[in-house]
Amino acid sequence: MIRTETRVSITTGQTGPGRQCRQRSLASTMLTGLAMAMLPTVARAQEPPAPPPDTSAPATANTGLGEIVVTATHKSESIQKVPISLQAFDATKLEENHVANFADYAQMLPSVSFESLGPGRSQPFFRGIAVAGGQFSTVGSYLDEIPITDSANGGYNSEPEVHIYDVERVEALSGPQGTLFGASSLAGTLRVITNKPKLDKIEAGLDVTVDKYGPGAGGYMFEGFINLPITSNLAIRLMAFDEHEGGYINNTHGTYAYQSLPITIDNAALVKKNYNPDDEYGGRATLLWEPSPDWKITPSITYQRINSQGSYNFDPRFGDLNVHDYSPTYLIDHWYQASLTIEGKIGDFDLVSASGYFHRTFYNANDYTYYSVTYDKLVAAGLDANTYNSFKDKNGNYINPTQQYYGRTTERKWTQELRLSTPKSWPVHVTGGGFFQYQRWSIDDSYYIPGVSQATSTSLGISLAVPGEFQPDAYYLVEFEDHAVDKGLFAEGNYDLTDKIKLLAGIRYYQSQNNTAGFDGIWTSAVAAGCWNTDPNAVYNLFIHPSRLSCINTNENYEQKGETHKLGAQYQFDQSKMVYFTYSTGFRPGGGNQIVGAQPYKADTLVNLEVGWKTRWGRNFRWNGAIYTELWKGVQYNLTPAGVQGNNITVNAGNARVKGIESDFEYKPIQALTLSASGSYNNAKLVTNFCDLNQPPNRTLLASCSVLNTYTSVSGVPEISGGDAAALAGTRLPRQPKFKGNVSARYEFDVSSAKSFVQAQIFHQSGSTSNLNVEYDQLLGDTAGFTTFNFSSGASIGKFSVEAFIENAFDSRGIISKNAFCEIQYCAQSARSYPVKPQYFGLKIGYKY
């Protein structure tokens, strides 16, 4: 059997129409409350006096570029003073670029690439550190002080989709951030910093957007926030949003006649134009209490829900933005994060305590027709027995063997970090502390054939169902509880050697433990585990499974200890120009594999050597950049061994190196015009051979290899053969374009009393490979480079604003990634492509108080 390379899940009774209506009503109520709160008659009573006008310069003077203050090193400082490669978008930049989600700001980051299956199912990469494998991400994701990085669960991450509204800034830290941010910040860290309550004034805003995809349907979005001082030392800030995106993928009519069975399937009942709409809503509530001038206590809770229908990947065989789906496909993803941040002083030392609880459950269903079609072709060609796809019901009729999928994954994460920083007056500035995190994932995946629990195999004469908690007709079942504990002690500091030279050092000691236990396999796996009724008179209900996790065939533990380091030096030519050198390391924990007999995989590590510069030339020009080389050791990668029904194991595939450069500038030749650009070049390659697996029953890599695999076609089915290496040294790492960059221009002007603007942007990225395995990559195909153009124009009068925009104006069909339903050598012909957002235009009206 061939198993998919991606993870998907489904709904239960908890997500029925009544519950959805109640949750959406809550979001609507919050938005209504925000709109009412903004009525001038209510707000004017507490409105603070207006500040005096600034008469220091004439209105036509060039006031230069503003500064962005970041907290990338756990202290507030100008981005121009931070000696690491860092990009940050403040609230103004986010609004100017219509950023609402991860894909929007990832497009603007030249060192970040990603692959995706749609909303809530994206996996980010930094600087070419991009290979599918391992249980954890290579990128750390944070919401304020709390990590929300998700598990890969078999090689495909699905980072929580944080809605970008009422956000102070987004920070992207390139390179290993293992000292301050620990595990899963192997390649970089993404941080979303939300706006906090203010004690001294009322603030509120409401934005309404109507939009449409050029080749698809229309949508809308309501967003609102309010900041309310309650007392002199207590304030609350609320944010809520409700969004509907029209779809742009069409499920067109298709049929398939099975070659090994007298059955023809037809998707007429599911044919629909623009069948992938997306509905999202949620909100955030943050309270600020200052019990004394030196102490702040900030509890916060964020909730979001996604209901994403259909597929966001199209099948080029059936035309542009078309697919043939034969069963429902959707994702329902809801999560919340509760956090408590305490900031204060102990003497002259700064103390920060950050506590968090994150809970996420996602369900989705997926069409698995082409998995079944592949097996049908194998059986018809005589390359496989008919155990899998030939079943008869109790009346002796063949049942439809078309497989479907649904599942549920629930994640819980408890986090605690405590930091202490030395007084700012000291010549040595040190931040140190401790970190603890416990994570637990409950995973239930059912690959099922409707009716198989009441049908018998034509070759064996018994039912081969292995029912799980949520699906009685499972033919392949994944049922696991995974646990992970991460502990860390860290310190990072700098010393002013002279007024121009600053030295930097950091260290983190970490301990990682994880366990994976449960059942993974088909009926033969249950037989091997002793969970199968072998009574020759029994026909149905043969899987001995009275409760969840009552049959366990895998129980793997893994523990690792180690250190990460950072060393650096910074030379400040003057107040506006500096260069820096950084040596830094990062790690990603290893873990156990789900397949019986597979050995655990080790942590992979990254060593980064970087020289960078941050300069400002006068008031109007800023130029930053970095040149780097990174050595990635023990690359975690997913492989599919023979004889395990297509399931994956993670191995350490070897070492790779990235050499690159990234740079950005901003220029304001006159007050009305702002020009900016950023770009990166990354050359990421293996530096050791990536060997193939030993033959079954071994689940380990060959000790050495030198001959690249080739593939041959047997009865139209490709087979990998003829070598002992999956990829040789020099093979390019997948998913990362060698070049990615953007250029933008914004011109602001007055029309009577209206402050107006026009803006244009160009985004370009080169093509990328799709898989590290050379033969798989050739079967799947590389992506081509593409260029998109965005335009917008608008005006504001007083507190009101209006803006028209169009993104991907010329409807470029750039492909971000390609994805196969099952093992690539069998399912490459039915692979689907995830496109960049098609042409998208709209009108946005806003009110800020």
C-alpha positions in Angstrom: 0.0 0.0 0.0 1.1 3.5 -0.7 0.7 6.2 1.9 0.4 9.9 1.5 3.1 12.4 2.2 0.8 15.0 3.7 -1.5 15.1 6.8 -5.2 15.9 6.7 -8.2 15.6 9.2 -12.2 15.9 9.7 -15.1 17.3 11.8 -17.0 15.7 14.6 -20.3 16.6 16.3 -18.5 19.4 18.1 -18.4 21.4 14.9 -22.0 21.1 13.9 -24.1 24.0 12.5 -25.4 25.0 15.9 -22.0 25.4 17.4 -20.7 27.2 14.3 -23.6 29.7 14.5 -23.0 30.4 18.2 -19.3 31.0 17.7 -19.9 33.2 14.6 -22.6 35.1 16.6 -20.0 35.8 19.3 -17.6 37.3 16.7 -20.4 39.3 15.2 -21.4 40.6 18.7 -17.9 41.6 19.4 -17.7 43.5 16.1 -21.0 45.2 16.8 -19.8 46.2 20.2 -16.7 47.7 18.7 -18.7 49.7 16.2 -20.9 51.1 18.9 -18.0 51.9 21.1 -16.6 54.1 18.4 -19.6 56.4 18.3 -18.2 59.9 18.8 -20.9 60.8 21.4 -19.6 58.0 23.6 -15.9 58.3 23.0 -15.6 62.1 23.2 -16.3 62.2 27.0 -12.9 60.7 27.7 -11.0 62.1 24.8 -7.6 63.4 25.9 -6.6 67.0 24.9 -5.0 67.2 21.4 -1.3 67.7 21.4 0.0 71.1 20.1 0.8 71.1 16.4 4.4 70.5 15.4 5.8 73.7 13.9 9.4 72.6 13.9 9.5 72.2 10.1 7.4 73.4 7.2 4.8 70.9 5.9 6.8 70.4 2.7 10.1 69.5 4.4 11.5 66.0 4.1 11.2 64.5 7.6 13.1 61.4 6.6 12.6 57.7 7.4 11.1 56.6 10.7 12.6 54.0 13.1 11.3 50.6 13.8 11.8 49.4 17.4 12.0 45.6 17.8 12.4 43.2 20.7 14.2 40.4 18.8 16.9 40.2 21.5 14.3 40.5 24.4 15.0 44.2 24.8 13.5 47.2 23.0 15.9 48.8 20.5 16.0 50.2 17.0 16.3 47.5 14.3 19.4 49.4 13.1 21.2 48.5 16.4 20.4 44.8 16.4 23.5 42.8 15.2 21.5 40.0 13.4 19.8 39.7 10.1 16.3 40.9 10.9 13.4 42.2 8.9 10.4 43.8 10.7 7.1 45.3 9.4 5.4 47.8 11.7 1.7 48.4 11.7 1.9 51.0 9.0 3.8 48.7 6.6 1.4 45.9 7.3 -1.6 48.0 6.5 -0.1 49.5 3.4 0.5 46.0 2.1 -2.9 44.5 3.0 -1.3 41.9 5.2 -4.0 39.6 6.8 -2.2 36.2 7.2 1.1 34.3 7.0 1.1 34.0 3.2 0.8 37.8 2.8 3.8 38.7 4.9 5.8 35.7 3.8 5.6 37.1 0.2 7.4 40.2 1.5 10.2 38.3 3.2 13.0 37.5 0.7 14.6 34.8 2.9 11.3 33.0 3.7 9.7 30.4 1.4 6.9 28.0 2.2 4.8 25.1 0.9 1.1 24.9 1.6 -2.1 22.9 1.1 -4.2 26.0 1.9 -5.2 28.2 4.9 -3.9 26.8 8.2 -1.7 24.3 6.4 1.5 26.2 5.5 5.1 25.3 6.4 7.7 28.1 6.4 11.4 27.9 5.6 14.3 30.2 6.0 17.4 30.6 3.7 16.8 27.3 1.9 16.7 25.1 5.1 13.8 23.3 3.5 13.4 19.5 3.4 10.3 17.5 4.5 11.1 15.5 7.5 11.2 15.3 11.3 8.5 15.9 13.8 9.2 19.5 14.4 9.5 22.6 12.3 12.8 24.3 11.3 11.2 27.7 12.0 10.1 28.9 15.5 6.8 30.7 15.4 5.8 33.1 18.3 2.6 35.0 19.2 4.0 37.7 21.5 6.2 35.9 24.1 4.7 32.4 23.6 5.8 29.8 21.0 3.0 28.4 18.9 5.2 26.3 16.6 3.3 23.2 15.6 4.5 19.6 15.2 5.3 18.3 11.8 3.4 15.0 12.6 5.2 12.9 10.1 6.9 15.6 8.0 4.3 18.2 7.2 3.8 21.2 9.5 0.7 23.3 9.6 1.5 26.4 11.5 -1.5 28.2 13.2 -2.9 30.9 10.9 -2.6 34.1 13.0 -4.8 36.8 11.6 -2.8 40.0 11.2 -4.9 42.9 12.5 -4.3 45.3 15.4 -0.7 44.0 15.3 2.2 46.2 16.3 4.7 44.4 14.1 5.9 41.2 12.5 9.6 40.2 13.0 11.5 37.7 10.9 14.9 36.7 12.4 17.1 34.8 9.9 19.6 32.2 10.9 19.7 30.0 13.9 18.1 31.6 17.0 18.8 28.7 19.3 20.3 30.7 22.1 17.2 32.9 23.0 14.5 31.0 21.2 15.6 27.3 21.5 14.2 24.3 19.7 12.6 24.6 16.3 14.4 27.9 15.7 16.9 26.0 13.7 16.7 28.2 10.6 14.9 31.3 11.9 12.1 32.7 14.0 8.9 34.4 13.1 7.3 36.7 15.7 3.8 38.4 15.6 3.7 41.2 18.2 0.2 42.4 19.0 -0.8 45.8 20.2 -1.1 46.1 23.9 -3.7 48.0 26.0 -3.0 51.7 26.6 -3.9 53.4 29.9 -4.0 57.0 28.7 -6.5 57.0 25.8 -9.4 55.5 24.0 -8.6 54.0 20.6 -10.9 52.2 18.2 -11.0 51.2 14.6 -13.4 49.4 12.2 -12.4 48.2 8.7 -14.7 46.7 6.1 -13.4 45.1 2.9 -15.3 43.7 -0.1 -13.2 41.7 -2.5 -13.2 39.2 -5.3 -10.8 36.8 -7.0 -10.5 37.7 -10.7 -11.0 34.0 -11.8 -13.3 33.2 -8.8 -15.9 34.4 -6.3 -16.3 37.4 -4.1 -15.9 37.8 -0.4 -15.8 40.2 2.5 -14.0 41.0 5.8 -15.0 42.9 8.9 -12.2 43.9 11.4 -12.4 46.0 14.5 -10.6 46.8 17.7 -11.1 49.0 20.7 -8.8 50.1 23.6 -10.6 51.2 26.8 -8.9 52.6 29.9 -10.9 51.3 32.9 -9.0 52.9 35.7 -5.7 54.8 35.9 -3.8 51.5 36.1 -6.1 49.1 34.3 -7.0 48.9 30.6 -8.5 46.4 28.1 -8.0 45.9 24.4 -10.3 43.9 22.2 -10.0 42.8 18.6 -12.4 40.7 16.4 -12.7 39.8 12.8 -15.0 37.9 10.5 -13.8 37.0 7.0 -15.3 35.1 4.0 -13.1 34.4 1.0 -14.6 33.3 -2.2 -13.1 30.3 -3.9 -11.2 30.1 -7.2 -10.6 26.3 -7.7 -13.3 24.5 -9.8 -14.3 20.9 -9.2 -15.1 19.9 -12.8 -16.9 16.8 -13.9 -14.9 13.5 -14.2 -15.4 9.8 -14.3 -13.1 6.8 -13.8 -13.6 3.2 -14.8 -11.7 0.8 -12.7 -9.5 -1.5 -14.7 -9.5 -4.4 -12.1 -13.2 -4.1 -11.1 -16.5 -3.6 -12.9 -17.0 -0.2 -11.2 -17.1 3.3 -12.6 -17.1 6.3 -10.4 -18.6 9.7 -11.2 -18.2 13.0 -9.3 -21.3 14.7 -10.7 -22.8 15.3 -7.2 -19.7 17.3 -6.2 -19.2 19.4 -9.3 -19.0 23.1 -8.3 -17.4 26.2 -9.5 -15.2 28.1 -7.0 -15.6 25.2 -4.6 -12.9 26.2 -2.2 -14.3 29.1 -0.1 -12.8 29.9 3.2 -14.5 31.3 6.3 -12.5 32.6 9.3 -13.4 34.4 12.4 -11.9 35.1 15.8 -10.7 37.6 18.3 -8.3 38.6 21.0 -8.8 40.2 24.5 -5.8 41.6 26.4 -5.9 43.2 29.8 -3.1 45.4 31.2 -2.8 46.0 34.9 0.0 48.1 36.4 -0.1 47.6 40.2 2.9 49.8 40.6 5.1 52.0 38.3 7.6 49.2 37.8 5.3 46.2 37.3 3.0 45.2 34.4 0.7 42.2 34.4 -0.8 41.3 30.9 -3.2 38.4 30.5 -4.4 37.7 27.0 -6.4 35.2 25.1 -6.6 34.7 21.3 -9.1 32.5 19.5 -9.4 31.7 15.8 -11.4 29.3 13.7 -11.0 28.3 10.0 -13.5 26.5 7.9 -11.8 25.9 4.6 -13.7 23.9 1.9 -12.3 22.1 -1.1 -8.8 21.9 -2.4 -6.3 24.8 -2.8 -4.1 22.8 -5.1 -5.2 22.3 -8.8 -4.6 19.5 -11.2 -3.0 20.8 -14.4 -4.3 17.7 -16.3 -7.9 19.1 -16.1 -7.2 22.7 -16.9 -6.2 25.9 -15.1 -7.5 26.0 -11.5 -9.5 22.8 -12.0 -9.6 19.5 -10.1 -11.6 16.2 -10.2 -12.5 15.4 -6.6 -14.8 12.5 -5.9 -15.4 13.0 -2.2 -15.6 16.0 0.1 -12.5 17.8 1.0 -12.3 20.4 3.8 -10.4 21.6 6.9 -11.9 22.9 10.2 -9.2 24.3 12.4 -9.7 26.1 15.6 -7.2 27.1 18.3 -6.8 29.4 21.2 -3.8 30.7 23.2 -4.1 31.9 26.7 -1.0 33.8 28.0 0.1 35.7 31.1 3.1 38.0 30.9 4.5 39.6 34.1 7.1 42.3 33.7 8.8 44.1 36.6 11.9 45.1 38.4 13.8 43.5 41.2 16.1 46.2 42.3 17.6 47.4 39.0 17.2 44.0 37.3 14.4 43.5 34.7 12.2 40.4 35.2 9.9 38.8 32.7 7.7 35.8 33.2 5.8 34.4 30.2 3.3 31.6 30.7 1.2 30.1 28.0 -1.3 27.4 27.2 -2.1 26.6 23.6 -4.8 24.3 22.4 -5.6 23.4 18.8 -7.9 20.9 17.2 -8.2 20.4 13.5 -10.2 18.1 11.4 -10.2 17.5 7.8 -11.5 15.2 5.1 -9.6 14.6 1.9 -10.4 13.0 -1.4 -8.1 10.0 -1.9 -9.3 8.8 -5.3 -6.0 8.9 -7.0 -4.5 6.7 -4.4 -7.1 4.1 -5.2 -6.6 4.7 -9.0 -2.9 4.0 -8.6 -3.6 0.7 -6.8 -6.1 -0.2 -9.5 -3.5 0.2 -12.2 -1.0 -1.9 -10.2 -3.5 -4.7 -9.8 -4.5 -4.5 -13.5 -0.8 -4.7 -14.5 -0.3 -7.8 -12.3 2.1 -5.9 -10.0 0.0 -6.2 -6.9 -2.5 -8.6 -5.4 -6.2 -7.6 -5.2 -6.3 -7.7 -1.4 -6.6 -3.9 -1.2 -9.3 -3.0 -3.7 -11.5 -6.0 -4.2 -14.3 -6.3 -1.6 -17.8 -7.7 -1.8 -20.7 -6.9 0.5 -23.0 -9.4 2.2 -25.0 -9.7 -1.0 -22.0 -10.6 -3.1 -21.8 -7.3 -4.9 -18.5 -5.5 -5.4 -18.2 -2.3 -3.3 -16.7 0.9 -4.5 -13.0 0.7 -3.5 -12.4 4.4 -3.7 -10.5 5.4 -0.6 -11.2 8.6 1.5 -9.6 10.1 4.5 -10.6 11.8 7.6 -8.9 12.4 10.9 -8.5 14.6 13.9 -5.4 16.0 15.6 -5.5 17.8 19.0 -2.5 19.6 20.3 -1.9 21.0 23.8 1.1 23.0 24.7 2.1 24.4 28.1 5.0 26.9 28.1 6.8 28.8 30.9 9.8 31.1 30.4 11.5 33.2 33.1 14.1 35.9 32.1 16.2 38.3 34.1 18.2 41.1 32.6 21.0 43.1 34.1 20.6 46.9 34.7 21.1 49.1 31.6 23.8 51.1 33.5 26.1 48.1 33.6 28.9 47.8 31.1 27.9 44.1 30.6 24.3 43.6 29.4 23.1 40.0 30.0 19.7 38.3 29.6 19.4 34.9 31.1 16.7 32.5 32.2 15.0 29.2 32.0 12.5 27.6 29.7 10.1 24.7 30.0 7.6 23.3 27.5 5.3 20.3 27.5 3.5 19.3 24.3 1.0 16.6 23.6 -0.6 15.5 20.3 -3.6 13.2 20.0 -3.6 11.9 16.4 -6.3 9.9 14.7 -6.1 9.3 11.0 -8.4 6.9 9.1 -7.8 6.0 5.5 -11.1 4.3 4.8 -13.3 2.6 2.1 -17.0 3.2 2.8 -18.6 -0.1 3.7 -15.4 -2.1 4.1 -16.3 -3.1 7.7 -19.3 -5.0 6.4 -17.6 -6.4 3.3 -15.2 -9.2 2.8 -12.0 -9.4 0.8 -12.4 -11.4 -2.4 -9.1 -13.1 -1.8 -9.2 -13.7 2.0 -13.0 -14.0 2.6 -12.9 -11.8 5.7 -13.4 -8.2 6.6 -10.1 -6.3 6.7 -11.4 -3.2 8.6 -9.3 -1.7 11.4 -11.9 0.8 12.8 -10.7 3.7 14.9 -12.6 6.0 17.2 -14.0 8.1 14.4 -14.4 5.8 11.4 -15.6 2.1 11.4 -14.5 1.6 7.8 -10.8 2.3 8.1 -8.5 0.1 6.1 -5.4 1.9 7.3 -5.4 3.4 10.8 -3.1 5.8 12.6 -3.8 6.3 16.3 -1.1 7.9 18.4 -0.3 9.9 21.5 2.9 11.9 21.1 4.5 13.7 24.0 7.5 16.1 24.1 9.2 17.9 26.9 11.8 20.7 26.3 13.9 22.3 29.0 16.5 25.0 28.6 18.8 27.3 30.5 20.1 30.2 28.5 22.1 33.4 28.7 23.1 36.0 26.1 24.9 39.2 26.7 27.1 41.9 25.2 30.0 44.0 26.4 31.0 47.4 25.2 34.7 46.9 24.7 35.1 50.5 23.4 32.6 53.2 22.4 32.7 51.6 18.9 33.3 47.9 19.5 30.7 45.6 21.2 31.2 41.9 21.8 28.4 39.4 22.0 28.1 35.9 23.4 25.4 33.4 24.2 24.8 29.8 25.3 21.8 27.6 25.8 21.8 24.2 27.4 18.9 22.1 26.4 17.3 18.8 27.2 14.7 17.2 24.9 12.5 14.2 25.5 9.7 12.8 23.4 7.6 9.7 23.1 5.4 8.3 20.4 3.1 5.4 21.1 0.1 4.0 19.3 -1.0 1.9 16.3 0.0 2.5 12.7 -0.9 0.1 9.9 -3.4 -2.3 8.3 -4.9 -5.6 9.3 -1.5 -7.4 9.0 -0.1 -4.9 11.5 -2.9 -5.8 13.9 -2.1 -9.5 13.5 1.6 -8.8 14.2 0.6 -6.8 17.3 -1.7 -9.5 18.6 -4.8 -7.5 18.1 -6.5 -9.7 15.5 -9.1 -12.3 16.1 -7.7 -15.5 14.4 -10.8 -17.6 14.9 -11.4 -19.2 11.5 -15.1 -18.9 11.9 -15.0 -15.1 12.5 -15.6 -12.9 9.5 -16.4 -9.4 10.7 -15.1 -7.2 13.6 -11.8 -9.0 13.7 -9.8 -6.0 15.0 -9.5 -6.3 18.7 -9.8 -2.7 19.7 -12.2 -2.0 22.6 -11.0 1.5 23.1 -8.6 4.1 21.7 -4.9 3.0 22.1 -5.9 -0.5 23.2 -3.8 -1.9 20.4 -0.2 -0.5 20.3 2.4 -1.6 17.9 4.9 1.3 18.3 6.2 2.8 21.5 9.4 4.9 20.9 11.2 7.1 23.4 14.0 9.6 22.6 16.1 11.8 24.7 18.9 14.3 23.8 20.9 16.9 25.6 23.2 19.5 24.1 24.2 23.1 23.8 23.8 25.9 21.3 26.1 28.9 21.1 26.4 32.4 19.7 29.5 34.6 19.4 29.6 37.9 17.7 31.3 41.3 17.3 29.9 44.7 16.3 31.7 47.7 15.1 29.9 51.0 15.1 31.4 53.4 12.6 29.1 56.2 13.8 25.6 56.5 15.2 24.1 55.4 11.8 26.5 52.8 10.4 27.7 49.5 11.8 29.0 46.1 10.7 28.7 42.9 12.6 30.0 39.3 12.6 28.0 36.4 14.0 28.7 32.7 14.7 25.5 31.0 15.8 24.2 27.4 16.1 20.7 25.9 16.3 19.1 22.5 16.7 15.9 20.6 16.1 15.1 17.7 18.4 15.2 14.1 17.1 12.5 11.5 17.8 11.1 8.1 17.4 9.5 6.7 14.2 6.0 5.3 14.1 6.9 2.3 12.0 7.7 -0.9 13.9 11.5 -1.6 13.7 12.5 1.8 12.6 15.3 3.4 14.6 14.9 6.9 16.1 16.4 9.8 14.2 18.8 12.2 15.7 18.6 16.0 16.1 19.8 18.0 13.2 21.9 21.1 13.8 22.8 24.3 11.9 26.0 26.3 12.1 25.8 29.9 10.7 28.7 32.2 9.9 27.4 35.7 9.0 28.8 39.1 8.2 26.2 41.9 8.0 25.8 45.7 7.9 23.2 48.2 9.0 23.6 51.7 7.6 21.7 54.9 7.4 22.9 57.6 5.1 21.4 60.9 6.1 17.8 61.1 7.0 16.5 59.6 3.8 18.3 56.4 2.9 18.7 53.1 4.8 20.6 50.0 3.6 21.0 46.7 5.4 22.4 43.4 4.4 24.1 40.1 5.3 26.4 37.5 3.7 26.3 34.1 5.2 27.2 30.4 5.0 25.3 27.7 6.9 26.2 24.1 7.5 23.2 21.9 8.1 24.2 18.6 9.8 22.1 15.4 10.0 19.3 16.7 7.7 16.0 15.2 8.8 14.1 13.7 5.8 11.1 11.5 5.2 11.5 8.2 3.3 9.1 5.4 2.4 10.5 1.9 3.0 9.2 -1.1 1.0 6.7 -3.3 2.8 5.2 -0.7 5.2 2.1 0.2 3.2 3.6 3.5 2.0 4.1 5.0 5.4 7.0 7.3 6.1 10.0 7.2 8.4 12.4 10.0 9.2 16.1 9.5 8.7 19.2 11.7 8.9 20.0 12.1 5.3 23.4 13.7 5.5 24.8 17.3 5.5 24.0 20.3 3.4 25.4 23.9 3.0 23.8 27.1 2.2 25.7 30.1 0.8 23.7 33.3 0.4 23.2 37.0 0.6 20.2 39.1 1.6 19.7 42.9 1.5 17.1 45.6 1.8 16.9 49.3 1.4 14.5 52.2 1.8 14.9 55.6 0.2 12.8 58.7 0.5 14.1 61.2 -2.1 11.3 63.6 -1.3 8.8 63.6 1.5 6.0 62.4 -0.7 7.8 59.4 -2.3 9.1 56.2 -0.6 11.1 53.6 -2.6 12.0 50.3 -1.1 13.4 46.9 -2.1 14.6 43.7 -0.6 16.0 40.5 -2.0 18.0 37.3 -1.3 20.0 34.8 -3.1 20.4 31.3 -1.6 22.5 28.5 -3.0 21.5 25.4 -0.9 23.1 22.0 -1.7 23.9 18.7 -0.2 27.6 18.3 0.7 27.4 14.6 1.4 25.7 11.7 -0.5 22.1 10.9 0.6 22.1 7.1 0.6 19.1 4.8 0.0 17.6 2.5 2.6 18.9 -1.0 3.3 16.5 -3.7 2.1 13.7 -4.8 4.4 13.4 -5.6 7.2 16.0 -2.9 7.9 14.9 0.7 8.3 18.3 2.3 8.2 20.3 4.1 5.5 23.2 2.4 3.7 26.5 3.2 5.3 27.9 4.5 2.0 26.7 5.0 -1.6 28.0 6.4 -4.9 25.5 5.5 -7.7 22.4 7.6 -8.2 19.0 5.8 -8.5 17.3 5.6 -11.9 13.7 4.8 -12.6 12.1 2.5 -15.1 8.5 2.1 -16.2 6.8 -1.3 -15.8 3.3 -1.3 -17.4 3.2 2.5 -17.1 4.2 2.5 -13.4 7.6 4.1 -12.6 9.9 2.0 -10.4 13.0 3.4 -8.7 16.0 1.1 -9.3 19.6 0.8 -10.4 21.5 2.7 -7.7 22.2 3.0 -4.0 21.9 6.8 -3.6 18.8 9.0 -3.5 20.8 12.1 -4.1 24.5 12.8 -4.5 26.6 15.7 -3.0 25.8 18.9 -5.0 22.1 18.2 -5.2 20.0 21.3 -4.7 17.8 21.5 -1.6 14.0 21.7 -2.5 11.4 24.4 -2.0 13.6 27.4 -1.8 13.9 29.7 -4.9 17.5 30.8 -5.5 16.4 34.4 -5.8 13.4 36.1 -4.3 12.9 39.8 -4.1 10.4 42.7 -4.3 10.4 46.4 -5.2 7.8 49.0 -4.1 7.0 52.7 -4.6 4.5 54.8 -2.7 3.6 58.4 -3.5 1.6 60.4 -1.1 -0.1 63.7 -2.0 -3.0 65.9 -0.9 -6.2 66.4 -2.9 -8.0 69.3 -1.2 -8.4 68.0 2.4 -7.9 64.4 1.5 -4.5 62.8 2.2 -4.1 60.5 -0.8 -1.6 57.9 -2.1 -0.8 55.6 -5.0 1.4 52.5 -4.5 2.9 49.9 -6.8 4.8 46.7 -6.0 6.6 44.0 -7.9 7.4 40.6 -6.5 9.6 38.0 -8.2 11.0 34.6 -7.3 12.9 32.1 -9.4 12.0 28.5 -9.7 12.7 25.7 -7.2 13.0 22.0 -7.1 10.3 19.9 -5.5 12.1 17.0 -3.7 15.5 16.1 -2.4 15.4 12.7 -4.0 16.6 13.3 -7.5 14.3 10.8 -9.3 11.3 11.8 -7.3 12.0 15.4 -8.2 12.2 14.6 -11.9 8.9 12.7 -11.6 7.2 15.5 -9.7 8.7 18.4 -11.7 10.3 21.7 -10.7 8.4 24.9 -10.3 9.1 27.9 -12.6 9.9 31.4 -11.7 7.2 34.0 -11.7 6.5 37.7 -11.2 3.4 39.4 -9.8 2.3 43.0 -9.6 0.2 44.8 -6.9 -1.4 48.2 -7.2 -3.4 50.3 -4.7 -4.7 53.8 -4.3 -6.7 55.5 -1.6 -7.3 58.6 0.5 -8.2 59.5 4.1 -10.2 62.4 5.4 -10.1 62.9 9.1 -10.8 59.6 10.7 -12.2 57.9 7.6 -10.2 56.2 4.8 -11.0 54.4 1.6 -8.7 52.3 -0.5 -8.9 50.3 -3.8 -6.4 47.5 -4.5 -5.5 44.8 -6.9 -3.0 42.0 -6.2 -1.4 39.8 -8.8 -2.9 42.3 -11.3 -2.1 40.3 -14.4 -3.1 36.9 -12.9 0.2 35.2 -13.0 -0.1 31.5 -12.3 3.1 31.1 -10.3 3.4 27.8 -8.5 4.6 27.8 -4.9 4.8 24.0 -4.4 3.7 20.6 -5.9 2.1 17.9 -3.8 1.4 14.2 -4.5 -1.4 12.2 -2.9 0.8 9.2 -2.2 4.3 7.9 -2.9 5.7 10.1 -5.6 7.0 7.3 -7.9 3.4 6.1 -8.2 1.3 9.3 -7.8 3.5 11.9 -9.6 1.1 11.9 -12.6 -1.8 13.1 -10.4 0.3 15.6 -8.4 -1.3 19.0 -7.8 0.1 22.5 -7.8 -0.4 25.2 -5.1 -0.6 28.5 -6.9 0.3 32.0 -5.7 -2.9 33.9 -4.9 -4.7 34.5 -8.2 -5.8 38.0 -9.3 -7.5 39.6 -6.3 -9.1 43.0 -6.0 -11.2 44.9 -3.6 -12.3 48.0 -1.8 -11.6 48.7 1.9 -13.3 51.4 4.0 -11.9 52.2 7.4 -12.6 54.4 10.5 -10.1 55.1 13.2 -10.7 56.9 16.4 
